């Protein structure tokens, strides 16, 4: 199964100016989701339509490298 933490967006969109705790929690959520992504086997990646190379590339990104809509 796919953990719900992987699907959750790290930062609440309603938060206009997230505090330090929210930013640290978001960083840990990103780190956790990328770690889960790196551990998926090829069958799961095929189910998601993700190649092993792109999954590994995403998993190796630094925690501060997130889409802009996550930090608004």
PQR file of N, CA, C, O and H, with PARSE charges and radii, in Angstrom:
ATOM      1  N   UNK A   1       0.837  -1.191   0.000 -0.4000 1.5000
ATOM      2  CA  UNK A   1       0.000   0.000   0.000 -0.0000 2.0000
ATOM      3  C   UNK A   1       0.879   1.250   0.000  0.5500 1.7000
ATOM      4  O   UNK A   1       2.077   1.199   0.277 -0.5500 1.4000
ATOM      5  N   UNK A   2       0.260   2.330  -0.309 -0.4000 1.5000
ATOM      6  CA  UNK A   2       0.943   3.614  -0.368 -0.0000 2.0000
ATOM      7  C   UNK A   2       0.566   4.411   0.869  0.5500 1.7000
ATOM      8  O   UNK A   2      -0.608   4.740   1.036 -0.5500 1.4000
ATOM      9  H   UNK A   2      -0.713   2.372  -0.534  0.4000 1.0000
ATOM     10  N   UNK A   3       1.521   4.739   1.750 -0.4000 1.5000
ATOM     11  CA  UNK A   3       1.196   5.463   2.983 -0.0000 2.0000
ATOM     12  C   UNK A   3       0.560   6.820   2.683  0.5500 1.7000
ATOM     13  O   UNK A   3       0.943   7.498   1.730 -0.5500 1.4000
ATOM     14  H   UNK A   3       2.475   4.472   1.614  0.4000 1.0000
ATOM     15  N   UNK A   4      -0.397   7.199   3.494 -0.4000 1.5000
ATOM     16  CA  UNK A   4      -1.078   8.475   3.268 -0.0000 2.0000
ATOM     17  C   UNK A   4      -0.130   9.654   3.429  0.5500 1.7000
ATOM     18  O   UNK A   4      -0.373  10.716   2.856 -0.5500 1.4000
ATOM     19  H   UNK A   4      -0.707   6.648   4.269  0.4000 1.0000
ATOM     20  N   UNK A   5       0.946   9.491   4.196 -0.4000 1.5000
ATOM     21  CA  UNK A   5       1.896  10.587   4.366 -0.0000 2.0000
ATOM     22  C   UNK A   5       2.593  10.932   3.053  0.5500 1.7000
ATOM     23  O   UNK A   5       3.037  12.065   2.864 -0.5500 1.4000
ATOM     24  H   UNK A   5       1.143   8.628   4.661  0.4000 1.0000
ATOM     25  N   UNK A   6       2.691   9.961   2.149 -0.4000 1.5000
ATOM     26  CA  UNK A   6       3.327  10.223   0.866 -0.0000 2.0000
ATOM     27  C   UNK A   6       2.435  11.096   0.002  0.5500 1.7000
ATOM     28  O   UNK A   6       2.919  11.912  -0.782 -0.5500 1.4000
ATOM     29  H   UNK A   6       2.331   9.041   2.302  0.4000 1.0000
ATOM     30  N   UNK A   7       1.133  10.918   0.152 -0.4000 1.5000
ATOM     31  CA  UNK A   7       0.190  11.660  -0.677 -0.0000 2.0000
ATOM     32  C   UNK A   7      -0.146  13.034  -0.112  0.5500 1.7000
ATOM     33  O   UNK A   7      -0.635  13.899  -0.839 -0.5500 1.4000
ATOM     34  H   UNK A   7       0.740  10.255   0.790  0.4000 1.0000
ATOM     35  N   UNK A   8       0.106  13.239   1.157 -0.4000 1.5000
ATOM     36  CA  UNK A   8      -0.272  14.499   1.801 -0.0000 2.0000
ATOM     37  C   UNK A   8       0.660  15.625   1.364  0.5500 1.7000
ATOM     38  O   UNK A   8       1.864  15.429   1.193 -0.5500 1.4000
ATOM     39  H   UNK A   8       0.503  12.537   1.747  0.4000 1.0000
ATOM     40  N   UNK A   9       0.086  16.786   1.190 -0.4000 1.5000
ATOM     41  CA  UNK A   9       0.887  17.959   0.885 -0.0000 2.0000
ATOM     42  C   UNK A   9       1.520  18.447   2.175  0.5500 1.7000
ATOM     43  O   UNK A   9       0.819  18.596   3.176 -0.5500 1.4000
ATOM     44  H   UNK A   9      -0.891  16.946   1.328  0.4000 1.0000
ATOM     45  N   UNK A  10       2.839  18.704   2.187 -0.4000 1.5000
ATOM     46  CA  UNK A  10       3.524  19.038   3.420 -0.0000 2.0000
ATOM     47  C   UNK A  10       3.086  20.332   4.090  0.5500 1.7000
ATOM     48  O   UNK A  10       3.106  20.416   5.318 -0.5500 1.4000
ATOM     49  H   UNK A  10       3.409  18.583   1.374  0.4000 1.0000
ATOM     50  N   UNK A  11       2.692  21.338   3.325 -0.4000 1.5000
ATOM     51  CA  UNK A  11       2.351  22.621   3.926 -0.0000 2.0000
ATOM     52  C   UNK A  11       0.896  22.933   3.627  0.5500 1.7000
ATOM     53  O   UNK A  11       0.444  22.793   2.490 -0.5500 1.4000
ATOM     54  H   UNK A  11       2.675  21.270   2.327  0.4000 1.0000
ATOM     55  N   UNK A  12       0.171  23.353   4.638 -0.4000 1.5000
ATOM     56  CA  UNK A  12      -1.232  23.703   4.472 -0.0000 2.0000
ATOM     57  C   UNK A  12      -1.348  24.942   3.600  0.5500 1.7000
ATOM     58  O   UNK A  12      -0.720  25.963   3.883 -0.5500 1.4000
ATOM     59  H   UNK A  12       0.538  23.466   5.561  0.4000 1.0000
ATOM     60  N   UNK A  13      -2.144  24.861   2.544 -0.4000 1.5000
ATOM     61  CA  UNK A  13      -2.302  25.975   1.616 -0.0000 2.0000
ATOM     62  C   UNK A  13      -2.943  27.188   2.294  0.5500 1.7000
ATOM     63  O   UNK A  13      -2.711  28.321   1.871 -0.5500 1.4000
ATOM     64  H   UNK A  13      -2.654  24.032   2.314  0.4000 1.0000
ATOM     65  N   UNK A  14      -3.743  26.969   3.333 -0.4000 1.5000
ATOM     66  CA  UNK A  14      -4.426  28.063   4.011 -0.0000 2.0000
ATOM     67  C   UNK A  14      -3.491  28.893   4.873  0.5500 1.7000
ATOM     68  O   UNK A  14      -3.806  30.035   5.208 -0.5500 1.4000
ATOM     69  H   UNK A  14      -3.932  26.050   3.676  0.4000 1.0000
ATOM     70  N   UNK A  15      -2.363  28.342   5.229 -0.4000 1.5000
ATOM     71  CA  UNK A  15      -1.423  29.072   6.090 -0.0000 2.0000
ATOM     72  C   UNK A  15      -0.757  30.171   5.273  0.5500 1.7000
ATOM     73  O   UNK A  15      -0.029  29.888   4.322 -0.5500 1.4000
ATOM     74  H   UNK A  15      -2.107  27.415   4.957  0.4000 1.0000
ATOM     75  N   UNK A  16      -1.003  31.417   5.644 -0.4000 1.5000
ATOM     76  CA  UNK A  16      -0.439  32.541   4.911 -0.0000 2.0000
ATOM     77  C   UNK A  16       1.044  32.699   5.192  0.5500 1.7000
ATOM     78  O   UNK A  16       1.812  32.992   4.276 -0.5500 1.4000
ATOM     79  H   UNK A  16      -1.594  31.647   6.417  0.4000 1.0000
ATOM     80  N   UNK A  17       1.465  32.514   6.431 -0.4000 1.5000
ATOM     81  CA  UNK A  17       2.855  32.648   6.809 -0.0000 2.0000
ATOM     82  C   UNK A  17       3.176  31.550   7.822  0.5500 1.7000
ATOM     83  O   UNK A  17       3.106  31.774   9.030 -0.5500 1.4000
ATOM     84  H   UNK A  17       0.841  32.276   7.175  0.4000 1.0000
ATOM     85  N   UNK A  18       3.527  30.367   7.328 -0.4000 1.5000
ATOM     86  CA  UNK A  18       3.775  29.266   8.255 -0.0000 2.0000
ATOM     87  C   UNK A  18       4.973  29.563   9.155  0.5500 1.7000
ATOM     88  O   UNK A  18       5.976  30.129   8.720 -0.5500 1.4000
ATOM     89  H   UNK A  18       3.584  30.185   6.347  0.4000 1.0000
ATOM     90  N   UNK A  19       4.842  29.174  10.390 -0.4000 1.5000
ATOM     91  CA  UNK A  19       5.909  29.405  11.351 -0.0000 2.0000
ATOM     92  C   UNK A  19       7.022  28.384  11.212  0.5500 1.7000
ATOM     93  O   UNK A  19       7.014  27.542  10.314 -0.5500 1.4000
ATOM     94  H   UNK A  19       4.027  28.715  10.743  0.4000 1.0000
ATOM     95  N   UNK A  20       7.969  28.479  12.113 -0.4000 1.5000
ATOM     96  CA  UNK A  20       9.124  27.590  12.087 -0.0000 2.0000
ATOM     97  C   UNK A  20       8.708  26.131  12.223  0.5500 1.7000
ATOM     98  O   UNK A  20       9.216  25.273  11.502 -0.5500 1.4000
ATOM     99  H   UNK A  20       7.975  29.163  12.842  0.4000 1.0000
ATOM    100  N   UNK A  21       7.791  25.844  13.140 -0.4000 1.5000
ATOM    101  CA  UNK A  21       7.360  24.461  13.337 -0.0000 2.0000
ATOM    102  C   UNK A  21       6.745  23.896  12.067  0.5500 1.7000
ATOM    103  O   UNK A  21       7.020  22.752  11.704 -0.5500 1.4000
ATOM    104  H   UNK A  21       7.378  26.541  13.727  0.4000 1.0000
ATOM    105  N   UNK A  22       5.915  24.683  11.384 -0.4000 1.5000
ATOM    106  CA  UNK A  22       5.272  24.220  10.153 -0.0000 2.0000
ATOM    107  C   UNK A  22       6.308  23.957   9.060  0.5500 1.7000
ATOM    108  O   UNK A  22       6.182  22.998   8.297 -0.5500 1.4000
ATOM    109  H   UNK A  22       5.692  25.612  11.679  0.4000 1.0000
ATOM    110  N   UNK A  23       7.315  24.795   8.988 -0.4000 1.5000
ATOM    111  CA  UNK A  23       8.357  24.601   7.972 -0.0000 2.0000
ATOM    112  C   UNK A  23       9.206  23.362   8.267  0.5500 1.7000
ATOM    113  O   UNK A  23       9.566  22.621   7.353 -0.5500 1.4000
ATOM    114  H   UNK A  23       7.418  25.573   9.607  0.4000 1.0000
ATOM    115  N   UNK A  24       9.522  23.141   9.537 -0.4000 1.5000
ATOM    116  CA  UNK A  24      10.284  21.948   9.918 -0.0000 2.0000
ATOM    117  C   UNK A  24       9.446  20.694   9.678  0.5500 1.7000
ATOM    118  O   UNK A  24       9.955  19.692   9.177 -0.5500 1.4000
ATOM    119  H   UNK A  24       9.230  23.743  10.280  0.4000 1.0000
ATOM    120  N   UNK A  25       8.169  20.748  10.032 -0.4000 1.5000
ATOM    121  CA  UNK A  25       7.282  19.612   9.803 -0.0000 2.0000
ATOM    122  C   UNK A  25       7.166  19.318   8.310  0.5500 1.7000
ATOM    123  O   UNK A  25       7.139  18.155   7.908 -0.5500 1.4000
ATOM    124  H   UNK A  25       7.755  21.562  10.439  0.4000 1.0000
ATOM    125  N   UNK A  26       7.096  20.358   7.492 -0.4000 1.5000
ATOM    126  CA  UNK A  26       7.021  20.176   6.042 -0.0000 2.0000
ATOM    127  C   UNK A  26       8.300  19.544   5.510  0.5500 1.7000
ATOM    128  O   UNK A  26       8.251  18.667   4.647 -0.5500 1.4000
ATOM    129  H   UNK A  26       7.118  21.303   7.818  0.4000 1.0000
ATOM    130  N   UNK A  27       9.438  19.986   6.021 -0.4000 1.5000
ATOM    131  CA  UNK A  27      10.715  19.417   5.583 -0.0000 2.0000
ATOM    132  C   UNK A  27      10.780  17.930   5.909  0.5500 1.7000
ATOM    133  O   UNK A  27      11.234  17.133   5.088 -0.5500 1.4000
ATOM    134  H   UNK A  27       9.478  20.699   6.722  0.4000 1.0000
ATOM    135  N   UNK A  28      10.329  17.553   7.106 -0.4000 1.5000
ATOM    136  CA  UNK A  28      10.331  16.145   7.481 -0.0000 2.0000
ATOM    137  C   UNK A  28       9.334  15.349   6.636  0.5500 1.7000
ATOM    138  O   UNK A  28       9.596  14.194   6.301 -0.5500 1.4000
ATOM    139  H   UNK A  28       9.961  18.201   7.774  0.4000 1.0000
ATOM    140  N   UNK A  29       8.210  15.945   6.293 -0.4000 1.5000
ATOM    141  CA  UNK A  29       7.229  15.264   5.445 -0.0000 2.0000
ATOM    142  C   UNK A  29       7.800  15.011   4.053  0.5500 1.7000
ATOM    143  O   UNK A  29       7.598  13.941   3.480 -0.5500 1.4000
ATOM    144  H   UNK A  29       7.997  16.884   6.566  0.4000 1.0000
ATOM    145  N   UNK A  30       8.506  15.989   3.515 -0.4000 1.5000
ATOM    146  CA  UNK A  30       9.142  15.826   2.207 -0.0000 2.0000
ATOM    147  C   UNK A  30      10.200  14.733   2.279  0.5500 1.7000
ATOM    148  O   UNK A  30      10.273  13.872   1.402 -0.5500 1.4000
ATOM    149  H   UNK A  30       8.670  16.859   3.981  0.4000 1.0000
ATOM    150  N   UNK A  31      11.014  14.769   3.318 -0.4000 1.5000
ATOM    151  CA  UNK A  31      12.064  13.765   3.488 -0.0000 2.0000
ATOM    152  C   UNK A  31      11.460  12.360   3.602  0.5500 1.7000
ATOM    153  O   UNK A  31      11.958  11.407   3.003 -0.5500 1.4000
ATOM    154  H   UNK A  31      10.956  15.469   4.031  0.4000 1.0000
ATOM    155  N   UNK A  32      10.391  12.253   4.374 -0.4000 1.5000
ATOM    156  CA  UNK A  32       9.730  10.963   4.580 -0.0000 2.0000
ATOM    157  C   UNK A  32       9.114  10.445   3.278  0.5500 1.7000
ATOM    158  O   UNK A  32       9.239   9.263   2.959 -0.5500 1.4000
ATOM    159  H   UNK A  32       9.986  13.028   4.861  0.4000 1.0000
ATOM    160  N   UNK A  33       8.454  11.320   2.532 -0.4000 1.5000
ATOM    161  CA  UNK A  33       7.816  10.877   1.293 -0.0000 2.0000
ATOM    162  C   UNK A  33       8.854  10.467   0.252  0.5500 1.7000
ATOM    163  O   UNK A  33       8.638   9.512  -0.493 -0.5500 1.4000
ATOM    164  H   UNK A  33       8.352  12.280   2.791  0.4000 1.0000
ATOM    165  N   UNK A  34       9.962  11.172   0.196 -0.4000 1.5000
ATOM    166  CA  UNK A  34      11.012  10.804  -0.754 -0.0000 2.0000
ATOM    167  C   UNK A  34      11.697   9.508  -0.348  0.5500 1.7000
ATOM    168  O   UNK A  34      12.103   8.725  -1.207 -0.5500 1.4000
ATOM    169  H   UNK A  34      10.137  11.949   0.802  0.4000 1.0000
ATOM    170  N   UNK A  35      11.826   9.277   0.938 -0.4000 1.5000
ATOM    171  CA  UNK A  35      12.394   8.011   1.408 -0.0000 2.0000
ATOM    172  C   UNK A  35      11.464   6.858   1.035  0.5500 1.7000
ATOM    173  O   UNK A  35      11.927   5.804   0.598 -0.5500 1.4000
ATOM    174  H   UNK A  35      11.495   9.913   1.636  0.4000 1.0000
ATOM    175  N   UNK A  36      10.152   7.054   1.205 -0.4000 1.5000
ATOM    176  CA  UNK A  36       9.184   6.020   0.811 -0.0000 2.0000
ATOM    177  C   UNK A  36       9.243   5.770  -0.698  0.5500 1.7000
ATOM    178  O   UNK A  36       9.186   4.624  -1.145 -0.5500 1.4000
ATOM    179  H   UNK A  36       9.776   7.910   1.560  0.4000 1.0000
ATOM    180  N   UNK A  37       9.355   6.830  -1.467 -0.4000 1.5000
ATOM    181  CA  UNK A  37       9.435   6.697  -2.912 -0.0000 2.0000
ATOM    182  C   UNK A  37      10.654   5.872  -3.313  0.5500 1.7000
ATOM    183  O   UNK A  37      10.569   5.032  -4.209 -0.5500 1.4000
ATOM    184  H   UNK A  37       9.401   7.761  -1.104  0.4000 1.0000
ATOM    185  N   UNK A  38      11.774   6.107  -2.662 -0.4000 1.5000
ATOM    186  CA  UNK A  38      13.004   5.376  -2.977 -0.0000 2.0000
ATOM    187  C   UNK A  38      12.884   3.891  -2.651  0.5500 1.7000
ATOM    188  O   UNK A  38      13.601   3.074  -3.230 -0.5500 1.4000
ATOM    189  H   UNK A  38      11.843   6.790  -1.934  0.4000 1.0000
ATOM    190  N   UNK A  39      11.995   3.532  -1.740 -0.4000 1.5000
ATOM    191  CA  UNK A  39      11.866   2.143  -1.314 -0.0000 2.0000
ATOM    192  C   UNK A  39      10.820   1.351  -2.104  0.5500 1.7000
ATOM    193  O   UNK A  39      10.674   0.147  -1.895 -0.5500 1.4000
ATOM    194  H   UNK A  39      11.413   4.195  -1.270  0.4000 1.0000
ATOM    195  N   UNK A  40      10.101   2.007  -3.000 -0.4000 1.5000
ATOM    196  CA  UNK A  40       9.080   1.302  -3.776 -0.0000 2.0000
ATOM    197  C   UNK A  40       9.727   0.344  -4.765  0.5500 1.7000
ATOM    198  O   UNK A  40      10.743   0.667  -5.382 -0.5500 1.4000
ATOM    199  H   UNK A  40      10.220   2.985  -3.170  0.4000 1.0000
ATOM    200  N   UNK A  41       9.137  -0.830  -4.911 -0.4000 1.5000
ATOM    201  CA  UNK A  41       9.657  -1.792  -5.882 -0.0000 2.0000
ATOM    202  C   UNK A  41       9.126  -1.444  -7.280  0.5500 1.7000
ATOM    203  O   UNK A  41       8.270  -0.574  -7.435 -0.5500 1.4000
ATOM    204  H   UNK A  41       8.312  -1.092  -4.410  0.4000 1.0000
ATOM    205  N   UNK A  42       9.650  -2.139  -8.282 -0.4000 1.5000
ATOM    206  CA  UNK A  42       9.322  -1.823  -9.667 -0.0000 2.0000
ATOM    207  C   UNK A  42       7.837  -2.009  -9.971  0.5500 1.7000
ATOM    208  O   UNK A  42       7.271  -1.248 -10.756 -0.5500 1.4000
ATOM    209  H   UNK A  42      10.346  -2.847  -8.156  0.4000 1.0000
ATOM    210  N   UNK A  43       7.203  -2.998  -9.367 -0.4000 1.5000
ATOM    211  CA  UNK A  43       5.766  -3.198  -9.594 -0.0000 2.0000
ATOM    212  C   UNK A  43       4.953  -2.008  -9.113  0.5500 1.7000
ATOM    213  O   UNK A  43       4.029  -1.570  -9.799 -0.5500 1.4000
ATOM    214  H   UNK A  43       7.663  -3.616  -8.729  0.4000 1.0000
ATOM    215  N   UNK A  44       5.284  -1.485  -7.953 -0.4000 1.5000
ATOM    216  CA  UNK A  44       4.570  -0.305  -7.427 -0.0000 2.0000
ATOM    217  C   UNK A  44       4.829   0.922  -8.304  0.5500 1.7000
ATOM    218  O   UNK A  44       3.918   1.701  -8.582 -0.5500 1.4000
ATOM    219  H   UNK A  44       6.034  -1.841  -7.396  0.4000 1.0000
ATOM    220  N   UNK A  45       6.072   1.081  -8.729 -0.4000 1.5000
ATOM    221  CA  UNK A  45       6.389   2.215  -9.598 -0.0000 2.0000
ATOM    222  C   UNK A  45       5.629   2.111 -10.917  0.5500 1.7000
ATOM    223  O   UNK A  45       5.157   3.116 -11.450 -0.5500 1.4000
ATOM    224  H   UNK A  45       6.813   0.449  -8.503  0.4000 1.0000
ATOM    225  N   UNK A  46       5.514   0.890 -11.441 -0.4000 1.5000
ATOM    226  CA  UNK A  46       4.744   0.689 -12.674 -0.0000 2.0000
ATOM    227  C   UNK A  46       3.278   1.052 -12.458  0.5500 1.7000
ATOM    228  O   UNK A  46       2.652   1.659 -13.327 -0.5500 1.4000
ATOM    229  H   UNK A  46       5.897   0.074 -11.008  0.4000 1.0000
ATOM    230  N   UNK A  47       2.732   0.682 -11.305 -0.4000 1.5000
ATOM    231  CA  UNK A  47       1.342   1.027 -10.993 -0.0000 2.0000
ATOM    232  C   UNK A  47       1.135   2.542 -10.979  0.5500 1.7000
ATOM    233  O   UNK A  47       0.083   3.038 -11.380 -0.5500 1.4000
ATOM    234  H   UNK A  47       3.240   0.189 -10.599  0.4000 1.0000
ATOM    235  N   UNK A  48       2.141   3.258 -10.517 -0.4000 1.5000
ATOM    236  CA  UNK A  48       2.060   4.716 -10.441 -0.0000 2.0000
ATOM    237  C   UNK A  48       2.436   5.397 -11.754  0.5500 1.7000
ATOM    238  O   UNK A  48       2.200   6.592 -11.930 -0.5500 1.4000
ATOM    239  H   UNK A  48       2.996   2.855 -10.191  0.4000 1.0000
ATOM    240  N   UNK A  49       3.023   4.630 -12.674 -0.4000 1.5000
ATOM    241  CA  UNK A  49       3.447   5.202 -13.949 -0.0000 2.0000
ATOM    242  C   UNK A  49       4.724   6.000 -13.822  0.5500 1.7000
ATOM    243  O   UNK A  49       4.940   6.961 -14.561 -0.5500 1.4000
ATOM    244  H   UNK A  49       3.215   3.659 -12.531  0.4000 1.0000
ATOM    245  N   UNK A  50       5.575   5.605 -12.886 -0.4000 1.5000
ATOM    246  CA  UNK A  50       6.834   6.310 -12.640 -0.0000 2.0000
ATOM    247  C   UNK A  50       7.986   5.365 -12.959  0.5500 1.7000
ATOM    248  O   UNK A  50       7.979   4.206 -12.547 -0.5500 1.4000
ATOM    249  H   UNK A  50       5.400   4.824 -12.286  0.4000 1.0000
ATOM    250  N   UNK A  51       8.971   5.865 -13.693 -0.4000 1.5000
ATOM    251  CA  UNK A  51      10.134   5.032 -13.985 -0.0000 2.0000
ATOM    252  C   UNK A  51      11.046   4.984 -12.760  0.5500 1.7000
ATOM    253  O   UNK A  51      10.991   5.862 -11.900 -0.5500 1.4000
ATOM    254  H   UNK A  51       8.977   6.807 -14.028  0.4000 1.0000
ATOM    255  N   UNK A  52      11.866   3.970 -12.694 -0.4000 1.5000
ATOM    256  CA  UNK A  52      12.804   3.833 -11.573 -0.0000 2.0000
ATOM    257  C   UNK A  52      13.792   4.994 -11.555  0.5500 1.7000
ATOM    258  O   UNK A  52      14.175   5.477 -10.489 -0.5500 1.4000
ATOM    259  H   UNK A  52      11.911   3.257 -13.393  0.4000 1.0000
ATOM    260  N   UNK A  53      14.198   5.434 -12.731 -0.4000 1.5000
ATOM    261  CA  UNK A  53      15.155   6.541 -12.813 -0.0000 2.0000
ATOM    262  C   UNK A  53      14.544   7.847 -12.291  0.5500 1.7000
ATOM    263  O   UNK A  53      15.195   8.582 -11.548 -0.5500 1.4000
ATOM    264  H   UNK A  53      13.887   5.042 -13.597  0.4000 1.0000
ATOM    265  N   UNK A  54      13.301   8.136 -12.678 -0.4000 1.5000
ATOM    266  CA  UNK A  54      12.685   9.375 -12.196 -0.0000 2.0000
ATOM    267  C   UNK A  54      12.370   9.298 -10.705  0.5500 1.7000
ATOM    268  O   UNK A  54      12.446  10.304 -10.000 -0.5500 1.4000
ATOM    269  H   UNK A  54      12.772   7.540 -13.282  0.4000 1.0000
ATOM    270  N   UNK A  55      12.016   8.105 -10.224 -0.4000 1.5000
ATOM    271  CA  UNK A  55      11.774   7.950  -8.784 -0.0000 2.0000
ATOM    272  C   UNK A  55      13.064   8.173  -8.008  0.5500 1.7000
ATOM    273  O   UNK A  55      13.063   8.835  -6.970 -0.5500 1.4000
ATOM    274  H   UNK A  55      11.954   7.287 -10.796  0.4000 1.0000
ATOM    275  N   UNK A  56      14.153   7.625  -8.506 -0.4000 1.5000
ATOM    276  CA  UNK A  56      15.440   7.809  -7.824 -0.0000 2.0000
ATOM    277  C   UNK A  56      15.881   9.264  -7.885  0.5500 1.7000
ATOM    278  O   UNK A  56      16.428   9.796  -6.920 -0.5500 1.4000
ATOM    279  H   UNK A  56      14.154   7.087  -9.349  0.4000 1.0000
ATOM    280  N   UNK A  57      15.643   9.898  -9.019 -0.4000 1.5000
ATOM    281  CA  UNK A  57      15.984  11.313  -9.159 -0.0000 2.0000
ATOM    282  C   UNK A  57      15.204  12.168  -8.163  0.5500 1.7000
ATOM    283  O   UNK A  57      15.770  13.055  -7.524 -0.5500 1.4000
ATOM    284  H   UNK A  57      15.199   9.466  -9.803  0.4000 1.0000
ATOM    285  N   UNK A  58      13.917  11.905  -8.035 -0.4000 1.5000
ATOM    286  CA  UNK A  58      13.084  12.639  -7.072 -0.0000 2.0000
ATOM    287  C   UNK A  58      13.523  12.352  -5.641  0.5500 1.7000
ATOM    288  O   UNK A  58      13.572  13.260  -4.811 -0.5500 1.4000
ATOM    289  H   UNK A  58      13.456  11.185  -8.555  0.4000 1.0000
ATOM    290  N   UNK A  59      13.840  11.103  -5.354 -0.4000 1.5000
ATOM    291  CA  UNK A  59      14.240  10.722  -3.998 -0.0000 2.0000
ATOM    292  C   UNK A  59      15.568  11.367  -3.597  0.5500 1.7000
ATOM    293  O   UNK A  59      15.816  11.591  -2.412 -0.5500 1.4000
ATOM    294  H   UNK A  59      13.800  10.366  -6.028  0.4000 1.0000
ATOM    295  N   UNK A  60      16.403  11.661  -4.561 -0.4000 1.5000
ATOM    296  CA  UNK A  60      17.714  12.247  -4.264 -0.0000 2.0000
ATOM    297  C   UNK A  60      17.699  13.772  -4.167  0.5500 1.7000
ATOM    298  O   UNK A  60      18.718  14.383  -3.843 -0.5500 1.4000
ATOM    299  H   UNK A  60      16.201  11.479  -5.523  0.4000 1.0000
ATOM    300  N   UNK A  61      16.549  14.389  -4.446 -0.4000 1.5000
ATOM    301  CA  UNK A  61      16.478  15.854  -4.344 -0.0000 2.0000
ATOM    302  C   UNK A  61      16.591  16.289  -2.883  0.5500 1.7000
ATOM    303  O   UNK A  61      16.142  15.565  -1.994 -0.5500 1.4000
ATOM    304  H   UNK A  61      15.722  13.893  -4.709  0.4000 1.0000
ATOM    305  N   UNK A  62      17.177  17.445  -2.620 -0.4000 1.5000
ATOM    306  CA  UNK A  62      17.263  17.931  -1.244 -0.0000 2.0000
ATOM    307  C   UNK A  62      15.881  18.312  -0.703  0.5500 1.7000
ATOM    308  O   UNK A  62      14.963  18.589  -1.475 -0.5500 1.4000
ATOM    309  H   UNK A  62      17.542  18.033  -3.342  0.4000 1.0000
ATOM    310  N   UNK A  63      15.743  18.323   0.613 -0.4000 1.5000
ATOM    311  CA  UNK A  63      14.428  18.548   1.218 -0.0000 2.0000
ATOM    312  C   UNK A  63      13.881  19.948   0.946  0.5500 1.7000
ATOM    313  O   UNK A  63      12.668  20.149   0.991 -0.5500 1.4000
ATOM    314  H   UNK A  63      16.489  18.098   1.240  0.4000 1.0000
ATOM    315  N   UNK A  64      14.739  20.904   0.669 -0.4000 1.5000
ATOM    316  CA  UNK A  64      14.248  22.263   0.418 -0.0000 2.0000
ATOM    317  C   UNK A  64      13.824  22.452  -1.039  0.5500 1.7000
ATOM    318  O   UNK A  64      13.267  23.494  -1.385 -0.5500 1.4000
ATOM    319  H   UNK A  64      15.725  20.740   0.633  0.4000 1.0000
ATOM    320  N   UNK A  65      14.076  21.476  -1.885 -0.4000 1.5000
ATOM    321  CA  UNK A  65      13.721  21.553  -3.291 -0.0000 2.0000
ATOM    322  C   UNK A  65      12.327  20.950  -3.487  0.5500 1.7000
ATOM    323  O   UNK A  65      12.183  19.762  -3.777 -0.5500 1.4000
ATOM    324  H   UNK A  65      14.528  20.630  -1.604  0.4000 1.0000
ATOM    325  N   UNK A  66      11.308  21.792  -3.322 -0.4000 1.5000
ATOM    326  CA  UNK A  66       9.917  21.356  -3.423 -0.0000 2.0000
ATOM    327  C   UNK A  66       9.178  22.251  -4.417  0.5500 1.7000
ATOM    328  O   UNK A  66       9.638  23.356  -4.704 -0.5500 1.4000
ATOM    329  H   UNK A  66      11.425  22.757  -3.086  0.4000 1.0000
ATOM    330  N   UNK A  67       8.051  21.798  -4.943 -0.4000 1.5000
ATOM    331  CA  UNK A  67       7.270  22.651  -5.838 -0.0000 2.0000
ATOM    332  C   UNK A  67       6.826  23.940  -5.137  0.5500 1.7000
ATOM    333  O   UNK A  67       6.578  23.950  -3.931 -0.5500 1.4000
ATOM    334  H   UNK A  67       7.677  20.900  -4.709  0.4000 1.0000
ATOM    335  N   UNK A  68       6.734  25.005  -5.897 -0.4000 1.5000
ATOM    336  CA  UNK A  68       6.393  26.315  -5.336 -0.0000 2.0000
ATOM    337  C   UNK A  68       5.027  26.326  -4.666  0.5500 1.7000
ATOM    338  O   UNK A  68       4.838  27.044  -3.684 -0.5500 1.4000
ATOM    339  H   UNK A  68       6.936  24.998  -6.876  0.4000 1.0000
ATOM    340  N   UNK A  69       4.058  25.540  -5.174 -0.4000 1.5000
ATOM    341  CA  UNK A  69       2.722  25.580  -4.583 -0.0000 2.0000
ATOM    342  C   UNK A  69       2.687  24.932  -3.193  0.5500 1.7000
ATOM    343  O   UNK A  69       1.692  25.079  -2.484 -0.5500 1.4000
ATOM    344  H   UNK A  69       4.212  24.956  -5.971  0.4000 1.0000
ATOM    345  N   UNK A  70       3.734  24.228  -2.790 -0.4000 1.5000
ATOM    346  CA  UNK A  70       3.785  23.647  -1.435 -0.0000 2.0000
ATOM    347  C   UNK A  70       4.178  24.683  -0.397  0.5500 1.7000
ATOM    348  O   UNK A  70       3.861  24.514   0.781 -0.5500 1.4000
ATOM    349  H   UNK A  70       4.542  24.109  -3.367  0.4000 1.0000
ATOM    350  N   UNK A  71       4.854  25.743  -0.795 -0.4000 1.5000
ATOM    351  CA  UNK A  71       5.366  26.701   0.181 -0.0000 2.0000
ATOM    352  C   UNK A  71       4.648  28.039   0.135  0.5500 1.7000
ATOM    353  O   UNK A  71       5.097  28.992   0.773 -0.5500 1.4000
ATOM    354  H   UNK A  71       5.112  25.880  -1.751  0.4000 1.0000
ATOM    355  N   UNK A  72       3.562  28.138  -0.590 -0.4000 1.5000
ATOM    356  CA  UNK A  72       2.787  29.384  -0.626 -0.0000 2.0000
ATOM    357  C   UNK A  72       2.055  29.587   0.673  0.5500 1.7000
ATOM    358  O   UNK A  72       1.349  30.582   0.834 -0.5500 1.4000
ATOM    359  H   UNK A  72       3.197  27.365  -1.108  0.4000 1.0000
TER
END
